[in-house]
Amino acid sequence: MCDFFKYAGGIIFGAAVGCGFGLASFWLQRRWIAQGDFHVVIDDLIAKLHNLTRLGDPSKPSVSFQAEDKFLEESIPVLIVAARRVRRHITEEDRRNLDAALADYKEYRTKYHGMTGRCKIALEGQPEFAEAIHAKLEKIDECISNRLVPS
């Protein structure tokens, strides 16, 4: 009878350990997928920004700033959705950094909107629109680290 309990106890312990490793790997996989999707969204936006900059005509600034403003308007909801998907998989500090970076991005959109915004950029000596947006997107991307487990 005692041998039976030893044998059954070993099976139950093995099943519990296997289940624990399975749940941990499932959780880590979901975390990696969410972070990977977030980084893909940022990389896609940066690629669109570079394409927009490359196709822009410096002799027609009115067309360029309209396309840039449209890019900003379309990118904000995409960033918000990506941030919501990754939010449960990051630490509280990363959430605060991400929220601050997104708020800075939205503020830049409202402050430097349209042709008057481009004039403000020139008068204040700020970096060009595409450079500033690229830097802000990189900052948002850096908020989500690729650490294995949150610390």
Stockholm file with secondary structure:
# STOCKHOLM 1.0

chainA/1-151         MCDFFKYAGGIIFGAAVGCGFGLASFWLQRRWIAQGDFHVVIDDLIAKLHNLTRLGDPSKPSVSFQAEDKFLEESIPVLIVAARRVRRHITEEDRRNLDAALADYKEYRTKYHGMTGRCKIALEGQPEFAEAIHAKLEKIDECISNRLVPS
#=GR chainA/1-151 SS CHHHHHHHHHHHHHHHHHHHHHHHHHHHHHHHHHHHHHHHHHHHHHHHHHHHHHHCCTTCHHHHHHHHHHHHHHHHHHHHHHHHHHHTTSCHHHHHHHHHHHHHHHHHHHHTCHHHHHHHHHHHTCCCHHHHHHHHHHHHHHHSCCCSSCC
#=GC SS_cons         CHHHHHHHHHHHHHHHHHHHHHHHHHHHHHHHHHHHHHHHHHHHHHHHHHHHHHHCCTTCHHHHHHHHHHHHHHHHHHHHHHHHHHHTTSCHHHHHHHHHHHHHHHHHHHHTCHHHHHHHHHHHTCCCHHHHHHHHHHHHHHHSCCCSSCC
//
